[in-house]
Amino acid sequence: MGVLNIVLWLAGVALIVIGYVRARAPWARYRMLKAQDENVARYQAWRGGLRDEGKTGASVAMEVLRRQAQYAGLIAIAGFGLVFLGFFIR
């Protein structure tokens, strides 16, 4: 076990933590907006009214939040890659 292994493990763990922290808030907000959107759709279906399928502010916000969570997930995946790389390098 060399210095390179330890550096890769520490960098990988740091990236995993950063990715998790960055993804947690946007993903929670995205799920909340999605649940609210589904609730509105059920209410409109119950009332028998037609629902406008155009872009809304909430749909744009959900796209932005999903993209932020995806980027943070990519950071965490890169961290996992560094951790595994640290185990395979001798």
N, C-alpha and C positions, 0 to 999 in steps of 0.2 A: 504494500500500500504506500503510494508515494504522495508527494505534495500535490501533484496534479489531480489525483483522485479526490482528495479532500477539497480542493478548490472547486472542482466540478460538482461535488455533492452540495457544498455550501451555496454555490451559485444556483444550482437546481432547486434547492429548498427555498431560497430567497425568491426565485421566479414563481414557484408554486404559491407561496404565500401572497406575493404581490398580485398574481392573477386571481386568486380567490377573493382577496379584499376588493379588488377592482370590479369583479363580476357580481358580487353579492348584492349590492344596492340596485344596480340597473335591472338585474334579473328579478328581484323581489317586486320592483315597481312595474316591470313588464307583466308579471303574472297578475298583479292587482288590476292593471288596466285591461288585460285580456279577460279576466273574470267579470269585470264590470261591463265590457263590451258584449260578452255572452249573455249576461243578465238582461241587458237592454234588448238584445235580439229575441230572447225568450218572451220578454214583456210585449214587444211589438207583434210577435207571432200570436200571443194570447189575445191581444186586442184585435187582431185581424188586419192590422194596418200594414202598409207597405213600408219597407225600410230602405232608405237611400243607401246604395252600395258604393257611393263615391268616397273619396278620401276625406277623412276627418282629421282634426287636430290630434285626436287620440290614436288614430291609426299611424300617423306620421311619428308620433312619440313612441309608439310600440316598435316601429322599425328602427328608430335611433337607439332605443334601449336594447333591443335584441342585438344590434350591431356592436354596441359597446360591450355587452356580455360575451359575444363571440370573440372579440379581440382579446378580452381578458382571459377567456378560455384558451386561446392560442398561446398566450404568455405562459399559462400554467402547463400546457402540453409541452412547450419548449423546456420548462423546468423539469418535467418528468424525463424528457429526453436527455438532459444533462445528467440527471441522477443515474439513469441507466448507463449512459456513456462512462460515467465515473466508475461503475462496477466492471465494465468490460475492458477498460484500458488498464494495462499492467505496466 
